[in-house]
């Protein structure tokens, strides 16, 4: 992987991004010291970079290129910044330029990455797939969408959705497993992370048979999800034990941090819905992946243009 500046970027633009900010120790604004602006895309073209330069100038934010390059199918620029822009500013500029833009508070590589499963690691919501098998697909999909937007209490919505699965034969679990597909870039990121010695965890408000299946495929170190009750032949429409909601996800991250004595700044969390918000907030670096609006606006980085390989691009840069 190359981490030199990509040859396609114009020297004028990279000079513009590098010419405003003093070197560390020579007067960098204190309120921005240590933070980085991240620019990620399959290709960072000059038009997008020019728009970003103009937006930074208009916001009065001075910059200096720290690192840049390409690898894992993506291009990256890391910029030291004199002040930290708002997350809304980053998201609006990202939409305008088709570049994923975020802020990294500390330039530390990940030691633990904790993922949501449904619509994050995999392309679908498992509860919706089970509901299709049970004949309650439309009803459950509407509840799921409202819950992921944060409009419904997660525990109550899960109980309501699972109740519609009563009597569903256990063979349906295997049928749904066969349809599971990872989101683009997930297997590649998992392989790169394992090669770098990063611990990987899956904490899902979905269900254990599927979480274990995906965890085994991707060779994750830790899996936690909800347990569906059955009578030996069919689902009973109930879940056992504590429901894995947003609070449980955040607590699980903190438990893993303590168990492995990991610096919290080296923990990344990745999700797509409101149920992931607390987990992203307690992580050192929170990533929204093709996420619902509430989470997208709250995350340190929102991946809307890039696939999951972009996190491998960032990790490799931070290790260099």
Secondary structure, DSSP 4 states (H G I P E B T S, - for coil): -B-SPPTTS-HHHHHHHHSSSPPTTS---GGGTT-EEEEEES---HHHHHHHHHHHHHHT--EEEEEEEEETTEEEEEEEESSPPPHHHHHHHHHHHT-EEEEESS----SEEEE--BTTTBSS-HHHHHHHHHT-HHHHHHHHHHHHTT-S-HHHHHHHHHHTTTT-BTHHHHHHHTT--BPTTHHHHHHHHHHTT-EEEEEEEEEHHHHHHHHHHHT-SEEEEEEEEE-SSBEEEEEESS---HHHHHHHHHHHHHHHT--GGGEEEEESSGGGHHHHHHSSEEEEES--HHHHHHSSEEESSS-THHHHHHHHHHH-
